[in-house]
Amino acid sequence: MDIPQITSNTRAECGEMGQRYLATGSSVALRRWEEQACDFGDPTVRDYETVGYVLKGNLELDLDGQTATLHAGDSWLVPAGARHRYRIIEPIVAIEATSPPARFNHRDEPA
């Protein structure tokens, strides 16, 4: 039996795009995303799937040309290979899971 991975918020690594990496397994990873109001510009495509949940704040997700506004309590899915972009309307805190884990093999670098 493997020992469970425990990652405290104070020891979690921070990425270049405001993400804080939490527990990571071989197939899925969890991260916390805190971001001030901003526009991420041009759409991007990632080779991993992302599911997210907004804890606080508001953001817009443009997914393959369709825009949705997300508020605290809303969740979303960005399939692997989908063109998408985010616009943070007001500061957010969100939790995201990525599969395969985004933090390995340079998958999570700014586009």
N, CA and C atoms as an extended XYZ file, in Angstrom:
333
Properties=species:S:1:pos:R:3:atomname:S:1:resname:S:1:resid:I:1 pbc="F F F"
N         0.844       -1.187        0.000 N   MET     1
C         0.000        0.000        0.000 CA  MET     1
C         0.881        1.240        0.000 C   MET     1
N         0.557        2.193       -0.860 N   ASP     2
C         1.305        3.445       -0.909 CA  ASP     2
C         0.897        4.352        0.236 C   ASP     2
N         1.865        5.140        0.693 N   ILE     3
C         1.584        6.132        1.729 CA  ILE     3
C         0.886        7.312        1.067 C   ILE     3
N        -0.218        7.822        1.652 N   PRO     4
C        -0.908        8.954        1.029 CA  PRO     4
C        -0.013       10.184        0.933 C   PRO     4
N        -0.204       10.941       -0.128 N   GLN     5
C         0.541       12.185       -0.310 CA  GLN     5
C        -0.245       13.314        0.346 C   GLN     5
N         0.378       14.008        1.258 N   ILE     6
C        -0.231       15.158        1.922 CA  ILE     6
C         0.594       16.380        1.539 C   ILE     6
N        -0.053       17.383        0.957 N   THR     7
C         0.635       18.613        0.562 CA  THR     7
C        -0.031       19.772        1.284 C   THR     7
N         0.677       20.378        2.225 N   SER     8
C         0.103       21.519        2.942 CA  SER     8
C         0.186       22.762        2.066 C   SER     8
N        -0.741       23.675        2.264 N   ASN     9
C        -0.779       24.905        1.474 CA  ASN     9
C         0.512       25.704        1.631 C   ASN     9
N         1.132       25.653        2.789 N   THR    10
C         2.356       26.427        3.017 CA  THR    10
C         3.562       25.823        2.306 C   THR    10
N         3.506       24.536        1.960 N   ARG    11
C         4.640       23.888        1.307 CA  ARG    11
C         4.403       23.616       -0.174 C   ARG    11
N         3.227       23.932       -0.675 N   ALA    12
C         2.899       23.666       -2.077 CA  ALA    12
C         3.699       24.581       -3.000 C   ALA    12
N         4.209       24.009       -4.083 N   GLU    13
C         4.949       24.796       -5.076 CA  GLU    13
C         3.990       25.709       -5.828 C   GLU    13
N         4.518       26.861       -6.257 N   CYS    14
C         3.708       27.833       -6.988 CA  CYS    14
C         4.189       27.897       -8.436 C   CYS    14
N         3.238       27.890       -9.381 N   GLY    15
C         3.568       27.967      -10.800 CA  GLY    15
C         3.582       29.396      -11.304 C   GLY    15
N         3.947       29.551      -12.568 N   GLU    16
C         4.101       30.876      -13.182 CA  GLU    16
C         2.782       31.582      -13.449 C   GLU    16
N         1.668       30.860      -13.433 N   MET    17
C         0.380       31.465      -13.774 CA  MET    17
C        -0.546       31.578      -12.566 C   MET    17
N         0.013       31.636      -11.361 N   GLY    18
C        -0.796       31.805      -10.163 CA  GLY    18
C        -1.314       30.516       -9.556 C   GLY    18
N        -0.943       29.378      -10.109 N   GLN    19
C        -1.429       28.110       -9.591 CA  GLN    19
C        -0.525       27.599       -8.467 C   GLN    19
N        -1.143       26.994       -7.468 N   ARG    20
C        -0.413       26.369       -6.367 CA  ARG    20
C        -0.674       24.868       -6.472 C   ARG    20
N         0.405       24.101       -6.707 N   TYR    21
C         0.272       22.663       -6.932 CA  TYR    21
C         0.028       21.938       -5.621 C   TYR    21
N        -1.052       21.161       -5.594 N   LEU    22
C        -1.422       20.389       -4.414 CA  LEU    22
C        -1.080       18.927       -4.676 C   LEU    22
N        -1.871       18.001       -4.229 N   ALA    23
C        -1.567       16.579       -4.392 CA  ALA    23
C        -1.522       16.198       -5.873 C   ALA    23
N        -0.562       15.318       -6.216 N   THR    24
C        -0.398       14.857       -7.593 CA  THR    24
C        -0.225       13.348       -7.605 C   THR    24
N        -1.042       12.683       -8.410 N   GLY    25
C        -0.919       11.248       -8.595 CA  GLY    25
C        -0.382       10.949       -9.982 C   GLY    25
N        -0.401        9.693      -10.376 N   SER    26
C         0.116        9.331      -11.692 CA  SER    26
C        -0.861        9.693      -12.813 C   SER    26
N        -2.163        9.834      -12.521 N   SER    27
C        -3.158       10.128      -13.548 CA  SER    27
C        -3.854       11.468      -13.399 C   SER    27
N        -3.803       12.057      -12.223 N   VAL    28
C        -4.536       13.298      -11.974 CA  VAL    28
C        -3.768       14.158      -10.973 C   VAL    28
N        -3.943       15.474      -11.095 N   ALA    29
C        -3.299       16.406      -10.163 CA  ALA    29
C        -4.316       17.462       -9.746 C   ALA    29
N        -4.120       17.994       -8.558 N   LEU    30
C        -4.991       19.029       -8.014 CA  LEU    30
C        -4.178       20.294       -7.818 C   LEU    30
N        -4.798       21.441       -8.147 N   ARG    31
C        -4.112       22.712       -7.936 CA  ARG    31
C        -5.120       23.762       -7.492 C   ARG    31
N        -4.613       24.767       -6.787 N   ARG    32
C        -5.408       25.911       -6.346 CA  ARG    32
C        -4.969       27.091       -7.196 C   ARG    32
N        -5.929       27.851       -7.693 N   TRP    33
C        -5.636       28.968       -8.587 CA  TRP    33
C        -6.175       30.236       -7.962 C   TRP    33
N        -5.282       31.172       -7.675 N   GLU    34
C        -5.659       32.493       -7.180 CA  GLU    34
C        -5.158       33.505       -8.193 C   GLU    34
N        -6.036       34.413       -8.615 N   GLU    35
C        -5.660       35.350       -9.666 CA  GLU    35
C        -6.424       36.653       -9.492 C   GLU    35
N        -5.732       37.750       -9.739 N   GLN    36
C        -6.363       39.070       -9.742 CA  GLN    36
C        -7.050       39.285      -11.091 C   GLN    36
N        -7.876       40.320      -11.185 N   ALA    37
C        -8.568       40.626      -12.436 CA  ALA    37
C        -7.545       40.798      -13.563 C   ALA    37
N        -7.766       40.101      -14.673 N   CYS    38
C        -6.851       40.174      -15.816 CA  CYS    38
C        -7.488       39.479      -17.008 C   CYS    38
N        -6.865       39.634      -18.152 N   ASP    39
C        -7.292       38.981      -19.383 CA  ASP    39
C        -6.092       38.202      -19.904 C   ASP    39
N        -6.257       36.912      -20.115 N   PHE    40
C        -5.140       36.086      -20.550 CA  PHE    40
C        -4.869       36.164      -22.046 C   PHE    40
N        -5.580       37.039      -22.765 N   GLY    41
C        -5.260       37.276      -24.173 CA  GLY    41
C        -5.728       36.181      -25.102 C   GLY    41
N        -4.828       35.749      -25.986 N   ASP    42
C        -5.176       34.792      -27.029 CA  ASP    42
C        -5.537       33.423      -26.452 C   ASP    42
N        -6.443       32.713      -27.133 N   PRO    43
C        -6.787       31.357      -26.704 CA  PRO    43
C        -5.564       30.441      -26.740 C   PRO    43
N        -5.619       29.405      -25.938 N   THR    44
C        -4.546       28.422      -25.879 CA  THR    44
C        -5.149       27.026      -25.971 C   THR    44
N        -4.310       26.051      -26.250 N   VAL    45
C        -4.717       24.649      -26.307 CA  VAL    45
C        -3.768       23.869      -25.409 C   VAL    45
N        -4.305       23.012      -24.571 N   ARG    46
C        -3.486       22.178      -23.681 CA  ARG    46
C        -3.737       20.702      -23.996 C   ARG    46
N        -2.747       19.865      -23.704 N   ASP    47
C        -2.896       18.434      -23.979 CA  ASP    47
C        -3.418       17.667      -22.768 C   ASP    47
N        -4.010       18.374      -21.819 N   TYR    48
C        -4.614       17.731      -20.656 CA  TYR    48
C        -6.027       18.268      -20.450 C   TYR    48
N        -6.852       17.475      -19.794 N   GLU    49
C        -8.218       17.858      -19.453 CA  GLU    49
C        -8.204       18.593      -18.112 C   GLU    49
N        -9.040       19.621      -17.994 N   THR    50
C        -9.138       20.380      -16.746 CA  THR    50
C       -10.588       20.438      -16.300 C   THR    50
N       -10.831       20.106      -15.036 N   VAL    51
C       -12.125       20.373      -14.412 CA  VAL    51
C       -11.861       21.339      -13.269 C   VAL    51
N       -12.746       22.308      -13.096 N   GLY    52
C       -12.519       23.319      -12.075 CA  GLY    52
C       -13.778       23.676      -11.319 C   GLY    52
N       -13.572       24.337      -10.171 N   TYR    53
C       -14.660       24.777       -9.301 CA  TYR    53
C       -14.280       26.135       -8.729 C   TYR    53
N       -15.155       27.133       -8.904 N   VAL    54
C       -14.900       28.486       -8.411 CA  VAL    54
C       -15.306       28.570       -6.941 C   VAL    54
N       -14.336       28.876       -6.083 N   LEU    55
C       -14.608       29.080       -4.663 CA  LEU    55
C       -15.018       30.521       -4.378 C   LEU    55
N       -14.398       31.458       -5.114 N   LYS    56
C       -14.614       32.884       -4.860 CA  LYS    56
C       -14.358       33.645       -6.152 C   LYS    56
N       -15.164       34.683       -6.416 N   GLY    57
C       -14.930       35.563       -7.551 CA  GLY    57
C       -15.717       35.187       -8.794 C   GLY    57
N       -15.394       35.870       -9.898 N   ASN    58
C       -16.065       35.675      -11.188 CA  ASN    58
C       -15.037       35.656      -12.310 C   ASN    58
N       -15.273       34.795      -13.295 N   LEU    59
C       -14.415       34.759      -14.467 CA  LEU    59
C       -15.230       34.379      -15.686 C   LEU    59
N       -14.689       34.696      -16.846 N   GLU    60
C       -15.276       34.255      -18.105 CA  GLU    60
C       -14.372       33.192      -18.700 C   GLU    60
N       -14.993       32.156      -19.216 N   LEU    61
C       -14.291       31.100      -19.927 CA  LEU    61
C       -14.798       31.102      -21.359 C   LEU    61
N       -13.888       31.318      -22.301 N   ASP    62
C       -14.210       31.221      -23.721 CA  ASP    62
C       -13.697       29.858      -24.171 C   ASP    62
N       -14.614       28.986      -24.537 N   LEU    63
C       -14.276       27.616      -24.897 CA  LEU    63
C       -14.758       27.348      -26.317 C   LEU    63
N       -13.801       27.205      -27.232 N   ASP    64
C       -14.122       26.961      -28.644 CA  ASP    64
C       -15.142       27.964      -29.180 C   ASP    64
N       -14.971       29.253      -28.815 N   GLY    65
C       -15.810       30.318      -29.346 CA  GLY    65
C       -17.080       30.611      -28.571 C   GLY    65
N       -17.391       29.826      -27.554 N   GLN    66
C       -18.562       30.085      -26.715 CA  GLN    66
C       -18.083       30.592      -25.361 C   GLN    66
N       -18.703       31.677      -24.879 N   THR    67
C       -18.278       32.291      -23.624 CA  THR    67
C       -19.303       32.028      -22.531 C   THR    67
N       -18.806       31.630      -21.359 N   ALA    68
C       -19.650       31.423      -20.179 CA  ALA    68
C       -19.054       32.216      -19.025 C   ALA    68
N       -19.918       32.834      -18.227 N   THR    69
C       -19.477       33.523      -17.020 CA  THR    69
C       -19.649       32.571      -15.846 C   THR    69
N       -18.581       32.404      -15.077 N   LEU    70
C       -18.576       31.491      -13.936 CA  LEU    70
C       -18.498       32.289      -12.641 C   LEU    70
N       -19.303       31.892      -11.666 N   HIS    71
C       -19.365       32.553      -10.358 CA  HIS    71
C       -19.031       31.530       -9.270 C   HIS    71
N       -18.831       32.007       -8.047 N   ALA    72
C       -18.585       31.101       -6.923 CA  ALA    72
C       -19.668       30.018       -6.893 C   ALA    72
N       -19.231       28.769       -6.793 N   GLY    73
C       -20.144       27.636       -6.790 CA  GLY    73
C       -20.309       26.968       -8.142 C   GLY    73
N       -19.819       27.597       -9.219 N   ASP    74
C       -19.902       27.008      -10.559 CA  ASP    74
C       -18.684       26.133      -10.831 C   ASP    74
N       -18.871       25.150      -11.701 N   SER    75
C       -17.758       24.291      -12.118 CA  SER    75
C       -17.691       24.271      -13.639 C   SER    75
N       -16.547       23.816      -14.165 N   TRP    76
C       -16.349       23.794      -15.621 CA  TRP    76
C       -15.448       22.635      -16.019 C   TRP    76
N       -15.500       22.337      -17.316 N   LEU    77
C       -14.643       21.323      -17.925 CA  LEU    77
C       -14.044       21.904      -19.192 C   LEU    77
N       -12.737       21.789      -19.339 N   VAL    78
C       -12.046       22.113      -20.587 CA  VAL    78
C       -11.429       20.802      -21.082 C   VAL    78
N       -11.979       20.219      -22.153 N   PRO    79
C       -11.420       18.974      -22.670 CA  PRO    79
C        -9.997       19.173      -23.203 C   PRO    79
N        -9.214       18.130      -23.170 N   ALA    80
C        -7.879       18.177      -23.774 CA  ALA    80
C        -8.028       18.543      -25.244 C   ALA    80
N        -7.175       19.447      -25.722 N   GLY    81
C        -7.185       19.843      -27.121 CA  GLY    81
C        -8.162       20.952      -27.477 C   GLY    81
N        -8.953       21.441      -26.513 N   ALA    82
C        -9.935       22.499      -26.797 CA  ALA    82
C        -9.271       23.875      -26.730 C   ALA    82
N        -9.607       24.752      -27.685 N   ARG    83
C        -9.127       26.147      -27.654 CA  ARG    83
C        -9.917       26.881      -26.578 C   ARG    83
N        -9.191       27.539      -25.669 N   HIS    84
C        -9.871       28.226      -24.576 CA  HIS    84
C        -9.039       29.393      -24.070 C   HIS    84
N        -9.726       30.305      -23.378 N   ARG    85
C        -9.047       31.418      -22.715 CA  ARG    85
C        -9.897       31.844      -21.532 C   ARG    85
N        -9.227       32.461      -20.564 N   TYR    86
C        -9.897       32.952      -19.360 CA  TYR    86
C        -9.778       34.471      -19.286 C   TYR    86
N       -10.812       35.094      -18.748 N   ARG    87
C       -10.758       36.508      -18.387 CA  ARG    87
C       -11.285       36.593      -16.961 C   ARG    87
N       -10.429       37.056      -16.054 N   ILE    88
C       -10.807       37.154      -14.646 CA  ILE    88
C       -11.512       38.493      -14.446 C   ILE    88
N       -12.785       38.452      -14.116 N   ILE    89
C       -13.590       39.658      -13.950 CA  ILE    89
C       -13.313       40.314      -12.601 C   ILE    89
N       -13.239       39.499      -11.558 N   GLU    90
C       -12.847       39.974      -10.230 CA  GLU    90
C       -11.984       38.881       -9.616 C   GLU    90
N       -11.145       39.212       -8.640 N   PRO    91
C       -10.205       38.217       -8.110 CA  PRO    91
C       -10.895       36.885       -7.795 C   PRO    91
N       -10.228       35.801       -8.182 N   ILE    92
C       -10.802       34.465       -7.986 CA  ILE    92
C        -9.924       33.593       -7.104 C   ILE    92
N       -10.571       32.598       -6.543 N   VAL    93
C        -9.926       31.433       -5.953 CA  VAL    93
C       -10.687       30.249       -6.536 C   VAL    93
N        -9.966       29.325       -7.150 N   ALA    94
C       -10.592       28.156       -7.768 CA  ALA    94
C        -9.730       26.927       -7.493 C   ALA    94
N       -10.343       25.783       -7.575 N   ILE    95
C        -9.648       24.502       -7.474 CA  ILE    95
C        -9.788       23.825       -8.833 C   ILE    95
N        -8.683       23.289       -9.347 N   GLU    96
C        -8.709       22.580      -10.626 CA  GLU    96
C        -8.048       21.214      -10.481 C   GLU    96
N        -8.577       20.251      -11.215 N   ALA    97
C        -7.935       18.951      -11.363 CA  ALA    97
C        -7.565       18.804      -12.833 C   ALA    97
N        -6.371       18.283      -13.093 N   THR    98
C        -5.910       18.087      -14.462 CA  THR    98
C        -5.522       16.629      -14.671 C   THR    98
N        -5.842       16.122      -15.856 N   SER    99
C        -5.502       14.747      -16.185 CA  SER    99
C        -5.116       14.674      -17.657 C   SER    99
N        -3.915       14.178      -17.940 N   PRO   100
C        -2.866       13.800      -16.997 CA  PRO   100
C        -2.357       15.025      -16.236 C   PRO   100
N        -1.577       14.813      -15.171 N   PRO   101
C        -1.103       15.940      -14.368 CA  PRO   101
C        -0.423       17.014      -15.214 C   PRO   101
N        -0.893       18.254      -15.081 N   ALA   102
C        -0.399       19.358      -15.908 CA  ALA   102
C         1.006       19.798      -15.548 C   ALA   102
N         1.440       19.555      -14.351 N   ARG   103
C         2.711       20.125      -13.905 CA  ARG   103
C         3.940       19.397      -14.442 C   ARG   103
N         3.775       18.260      -15.076 N   PHE   104
C         4.919       17.502      -15.574 CA  PHE   104
C         5.086       17.660      -17.084 C   PHE   104
N         6.299       17.469      -17.572 N   ASN   105
C         6.626       17.511      -19.005 CA  ASN   105
C         6.277       18.843      -19.664 C   ASN   105
N         6.429       19.931      -18.930 N   HIS   106
C         6.233       21.298      -19.442 CA  HIS   106
C         4.816       21.557      -19.944 C   HIS   106
N         3.841       20.786      -19.495 N   ARG   107
C         2.460       20.966      -19.944 CA  ARG   107
C         1.836       22.246      -19.413 C   ARG   107
N         2.305       22.738      -18.281 N   ASP   108
C         1.643       23.837      -17.582 CA  ASP   108
C         2.376       25.166      -17.723 C   ASP   108
N         3.205       25.298      -18.738 N   GLU   109
C         3.922       26.557      -18.935 CA  GLU   109
C         3.022       27.552      -19.656 C   GLU   109
N         3.236       28.852      -19.436 N   PRO   110
C         2.431       29.853      -20.144 CA  PRO   110
C         2.526       29.651      -21.651 C   PRO   110
N         1.400       29.837      -22.318 N   ALA   111
C         1.371       29.636      -23.780 CA  ALA   111
C         2.039       30.785      -24.498 C   ALA   111
